[in-house]
């Protein structure tokens, strides 16, 4: 059976729009907050009742938050509705991605998907909803779709007309205005043995800076700084990224401070399929957040919308009571800790342009409609073979109204290894969204001080 495609009347009309780069009309935008959620998902549930209506998402006091910021599970009393395994996945194939099916075939004895009741838990601050409404009628793409004009804060195209606008929504999704976090990355061997690389990461959009001046125009989408604190051989190395709104006119600017050399260098390799930091060759730079960076090397086809089992509300997986040894196992993370739900997703296929190159010749992408966050991406090599399977384990950080990742995984079907990023179960604290920095602390001259061992 072929996967069910769901194309709404609104989407069908958008696909026929005369200009893919035009903002929508005031009449269309008025659907936001009514038939559409404030950021553009369908408010209503599905006909079968297996996907509920969106009613505002999780409240900020949905469950307890401990002194270190770790979230209690508001759905802890629920049990799986059913479990998908290698023995029965064909029964559910209409709601699975090719990469999920490939994981059942690659690891038939251990890979499973526990499916729970669906909850549309995504909720964001009112300022985000206001920005999305403004972007709907004001924002547009420039430079052949590789930059934005008249964009503010988050969700450039809440009512998208094509695949590239869907991807811009993922790129511009709300991740908080600023935060600091300590996370680990691991690349388990085939037998499951692993070592962790620990990072302290800082992130801010221009409006999240202490010295933000709204009267000054900015071409910055966000600032990102990543310091390695463990293992000792890498400790003190720092990566700084200035992510621009138009990465073709003003390419991403990146610098690396090498603690051993005590030198700051430009890092043009931190883009596209350049190697990811300390990832043992298991990911590219644009694999971070499942996908990030300039979209100019691909042609983007919008297939439509569909219902799919995606990893969602993973409070148990991110619990400080769960240790890394329980999570990082041979072949894949411990699927007894993951939670899947049925959600609507936007389906986009990206093919490398004939004039460009990338180690991933094709990306098959599934974007959560309630957050515009990539939920699952299949990566194909130049021969057209499915190579790597990317999966984001989403969680609503309800206390701060941010939907993000508990962790993300990238499975190499050929090597039998994988990479996991963003885990922080054993760290001292969870995300700190009250953390503020000034713009001067995101400059190359500040790197040397950041990287002192």
N, C-alpha and C positions, 0 to 999 in steps of 0.2 A: 504494500500500500504506500502511496505517496503521502508525505506530510501535509496536513491540513493547512491551507493558506487562508488567512483572514485579512481581507482588504476592505477597510471601512469606506463608506461613501465619501467622507472627508478626504481620506488618502487618495481615493480614485480621482477626485476632482483636482487634488494637488498635483498628481502625476501628469495631468493634462494641462497644468498651468503653462502659460506662454513663456515664462522666464523662470528658470530654476534659481536665479539669484535675486528674485524680488521678494520683498516682505509681503505678508498677507494683508488682506483688507481688514478694516475695523470690524466689519461684520463677522469675518472668520475668527478674528482674535477674541471676539465677545464669547466664543465658546469656551475659552479658558476659564475655569472656575465653575463651569456649568456642565455641559455634556462632556467636556474634557476637564481633567484635573488642572490645577494652576500651572503645571509645567507640560501639559499636553497629552497625558495618557487618557484612555477612555475611562470615564468615571464609572460606567455601568460594569457589572460583572458579566460573565459569559452566560449563554443560554442554558448550559447544562448545570449551572449553579456550582461548578467546581472552582471557579474564580469569583470571589466576592466583589461587590462594588467597593470603590475607594471612598472612605468616609472621613478622611483626614489624617490617617496614619497613626502611628503610636504616639501617645502623649509623652511629654517630657518626664512624667512621673510613672511611667508604665511599670517599672519594677525598681528594686533597690539598686543603688550605686555605692560601691564601697569607698573607703577613704583614699584608695589609689586610682579611682576612676573606672574600675572594672564593673561591667554591667551584669546584673542578674538576668536570668532568662524569663521573660514574661510568658513563654509558652512551654515551660518546663514540665507541665503535667500532661502534655500531649504524647500520644503514641503514634508510630507510623501507620498510615492507612494500608500500605503494602510495601514490599521491597522488590525492586527490579534487579534481576541477576542475569547471568549468562544463559540460564535455563529458560527464562521467560521474557527476555527483552523484546523479542519480535512482537509480542502482544502490545507493547507500548511504543513501537517504532515510530508511529506518527508524531509523537511528542518528544523525540530524541534527536540530538544532533549527530551527524556522521561520526564525530570524534567520540561521543559517548558510546556509540555502538562499537567503535574500534577498541575502546578500553575494555568492554565486556569480552571481546574476542582475544585481546592481548593478555588479559588477566582473568580468565574464566573462573578461577577458583576463589578469587579474593575481591574483585571489584564488584561493588553493589551500590545501589542508590535507594536510600530509605526515603520514601515519599510521605510527607506530612500534609495536614490541611493547609491550604493557602491563606496567607495573611498579607494584605497590602499595607505594609507597615511604613512605607516611605513617607516622611514628613520633613518639611524644610521651613526656614524662617520666612516671615511675611515679606521681608526685603527681597528674597529670592523670587517669590511669586510675582512681586511688583516688577522686578527686572525682566522676568520671562515675558510678562505682558507687554512691556515696552519693547523688548527685542522682537516680538512677533510682528510688529508693524514698522519697526525702525531698522533692525539689523539686516545687513545684506552681505553677500560674499564679494570679494574683489580679487584681482590678480588670478583670474581663472578658477576661482573657488578656493584659493590657498591662503586667504586672509579674510578678515572681518572688518566691516565698517559700521559705525553707530551701535556698537555692542556694549552692553553693561553687565557686569558681575557674573551671570550664569545663564546657561541654556539659550544659545544664540537663536535657535529655530524651533520653538516648542510645537509648531505646526509645520513639519518638514515637507518639502516637495520632492526630495530625491535622496539617494543614498549618501551623498556627501554632506548634506545638511544633517542627516542622522548622526554621522560620525563627528561632525562639529559639536553636536549636542553632548556626545560622550566626552570630547576633548574639553568642552567648557562646562561640564557638569559641576555642581556645587560640592566642594569638599571641605567646606568651612572657609572662613576668611583667613585664618592663620592657625597653625598648630605646631607642636613639637611632639615627637614620638620616638621611642626606642624600639627597634624591631630587629628580627634576625632573618637571615637568608641561609638556606641549606640546599645542597645538591647531593642527595643520598646516592651511594653506589648501588649497583645491581643487588647486592646482598642486604641493603638497608643501612649500612654503616654511614655515618655522616659527621661533619663538623659544621659549626655555625659561624657565620660572619655577622657581627653585630654592628648596627648603624644607629646613630642619633640623627634624625632627620628634622629639618625645619622647612616650613612651607608658608607662603603668604601671597595672596593676591594684592594688587596695589592698595585696595581699600582696607586691607588688613594690617597695613604698616602703621607704626606709631606716628610717623611724620607724613602721612598721606595728605595730599593737597588736591581736593576735587576740582579745583580750578585749572589744574595743569593736565594737559592731555598726556596719555601714556600708551605706548605700544606694547606694554608688558601684559601678558596673560597671567603669569605668576612667577614667583621666585622660589627656588628650591635649593637647599643645601644639605649635603649628606656626608657625615663624618664617620669613618670606620673607627670603632673602639676596640674591636676584638676580631681576629687573633692578633697577637703582639706584632707579628711581621708586617701587618697592614695598618696597625693602629696609628692614628694621626693623619692618614690620608683623607683629603676632603674634596668633594665634588661640589661645584657651584653651577647652577643653571639659571639663565634668564630665558624664560619661555616667552617668545613674542607672539603677538596676535597674527602677524603676517610673517610666516617663517620663510617665505621665498624672497620677499623684498628685504626683510631683516632676519636672516637665518638665526636659529637658536644660538645663543652665546653660552659657551661652557668653558670652565676653567678647572684645573686639577692642581691641588697642592700636594706635592710628594714630600712626606715627612722625612724620608731618608735623605733626599737631596736638598730639602728646605727651599724648594723653588715652586713658584706658581707658573703654570703653563696653560696656554689655550688648549682646548680639547675638542677639536672639530669632529673627532670620531664618536662623540657622544650624540649620535643621531642615527636615524634609519637603522641599517643592520650592523652598525658598529657594535663591538662586544659590550655586554652589560658588566657592571662593576663586580669584580670578584665572583663571577658566576660560573667559572670553569667551562666556559664556552656553551653554556646551556641556555642562554637567552641573548637577544639583541637589545640595543638601547631602546628601540621602540616597542619592546615587549613589556616594559614597565606599565602598570595599570592595564595589563592585557594589550592595550595599544595606546601610543602617545606619539606626538610629533607632527611634522608637516605631512599633509596628505597628498602631496603633488606627484608621487611616483606611481600612484594607482588610479585606475578607473573604478568608480564606485557605482555598483548596480543595486538599486533597491528592489528586493524581491517582493516584499510585503510584510505582513504581520502574521504571526502564528502563535499557537499555544505550545509551550515547551516546559519540561521539567528542568528547573535551574536551581542552583545551590542558593538558599535564601534563609535569612533569619538564623544565622549560625552562631548563636550565643554559646551553645555547648562547646563547639570547636574552639572558640576564643576564650574559654573560661580559664582563670588562673589556677583552677583545680586540676586542669589537664596539663601534663608535662610533655615536653618535646619528644621524649622517647615513646610516648603513647601515640604521637601524631605521625612522626616521620618513620615510615616503614618501607620495606622492599616494594618496588614497583609503583607505589602510589601512597598518598597519605591514608590514614586509618579511616575507612569509609563508615565505620560504626559510630564516628563522631560527627559526620556531616549530615546535613538536613536539606532535602529537596522539596520544592513546591511547584505547582503548576502556575505559570504566569504567562502573560502575553509578552512577546518580544518582537522587535523589529529585526528583520533578516536582511543583511547586506552582504554582497559578494564583491571583494576587491581583487582586481587582476592587475598585475604590473603592466604599465604602459609599454608598448613595443620599443619606445625610445629610452626606457629606464631599466635599471637593474635592482634587484633585491634578492636575498637568499630565499625569501618567501614569495614565490611566484603568484600565489593566490592566498587570500584570507577569507574565510567564511565566518561571518560575524553575527552574533545574536545579542541584541541590546535590550536590556530590561526597560519596558515602557514607563514604569513608575519612577525611574531615577535617571534614565539615559546612561546608565553604567553598563559597560560591556559585561555580560554574564558568562559568555563562552565564545571562544574563537578557535577555529580549526585552521592550521597552517599547512600549506602544500608546497612541496619543493618544485624545482624546475622541470621534473619529469611528470608532474601532475599527481604525485603520490602524497597521501596524507602523512605528514611527518610529525608535527607537534600539536598537542591538544592543550589549549589554555582554558582554565576554569577559574572564575572568581567566586569566592565564598562570601556572599554578601551578608551584611548585618546592619541594622538600623541603630545608630548610636543615638538613642532616643533623648538622652539628657541634653544633647547639643543639636538635635535636629539635623543630623548628617547621616546619609546612607553611604556606607563605604564597604571595604573588604575586611573580613577577619584575617584572611590571608589569600594569596593567589597561587595557583600551581600551573606549571607548564610541563607536560608529559612528553618525553621523546619516545615515540613508539618504536623507533629503530634501535636506539641505544639501550632501551629498557631502564633508563634513568629519568629523573625529573628534578625540577627546581621548585622550591617553595619560597615565597617572599612575603614579608609583612607580618609574620607571626610575632606575638609579644606575650605569650602566656606566662613565661617565667621572668618577665622583666618587672622592674619595681613599680611601674605605673603604666596606665593606659594613655591614650591620646590626651594632650592638654590643649584644648581649643581656646583657652584664655591667654596663651603664650603670645607675646607681641615682640617684634623686632622693628628697628628702623631700617630705611633703605640702605644706609651706609654699611650695615652689617651683612648685606647681600652683595658686597663689592669684592673684586679680586684682592684688593689690599687688605681686606679683613680675613682672608683665608689663612694666612700664616699664623695669626693669633688663634684661630679656631682649631688649627691642627697641632697645637702643642701637645706632646705626649704626656 
